[in-house]
Amino acid sequence: MLVKTNTSKSTIEQSLNKKLKKQKGATMIEYAVVVAAVAGIAALVFQADTSTGMGKAVNDIVTEAATQAKNSMGGGD
């Protein structure tokens, strides 16, 4: 039979709580770094010149999708 004392339980709980808080903080920082990286890449892609390269590809895709959506709702040219 295991006997638990309040002192050892609170010490173990405190230790686990500290570890969990540290892990949660690290996870939040990691997510923030990923979000910042994605936002930076998106800014580069959408800021790019729309007459060549990646900017043109993104512009063409968005324009085609908008045209198809407009046509499917009966608003064609």
N, C-alpha and C positions, 0 to 999 in steps of 0.2 A: 504494500500500500504506500502510495506517495503522499507525503505531507508537504503542503505548500505554506510557506510563511509569507506574511505581508511584506516583509523587508525584501526578500529575494524576488518576489513577484513584481514589486514596484521598480526594483533595479533593472530587472529584465525588460519590463514594459518600457521604462524610460530609454533604455538602450535601443530597443527596437523602434520606438517612436523617433529617436534622433536619426537612425539610419534611414527610415522611411522619408523623413523630411528632407534629408540630404539628397535622396534619390529623386524626389519630386522636384526639387529645385534644379537639379542637373537636367532632368527631362524637359523642364520648361525652357531652360537656356538652349538646349539642343533644338527644340521646336522653333524658338525665336531665330536661331541661326539659319535653319532651313527656310523659314518664311522670308527672311531677308535675302537669301540667295535666290529664291524663286522670284521675288519682286525685282531684284536687280536684273535677272535674265529677261524677265518680261519687259522691263523698261528698255533694255537694249533692243529687243526684238521689235517692239512697237514704235520705238523712236527711229528705227532704221529708215533709210530712204526707200520709198515705196515704188521706185522705178527699177530697182535691181535687187537681186539676192533674196535674203530671208524676208525683208520688208515687203517685197513684191509678192512673194508666195503667200504670206499671211493676208495681205490686202486682197489678193485674188480669191482666196478661200472665203473670206468674210463677205466680199462682194457677191460671189456666186451664191452663198447661203442666203443672203438678203434678197437676191433676185428670185431665187426659188421660193422663198417664203412669201414674197409679195405676189408672185404668180399663182401660188397655190390658194391664196385668199381672194383671187379674182381681181387683183390690182395690177395686172400686167400692163406693159407699155402700149 
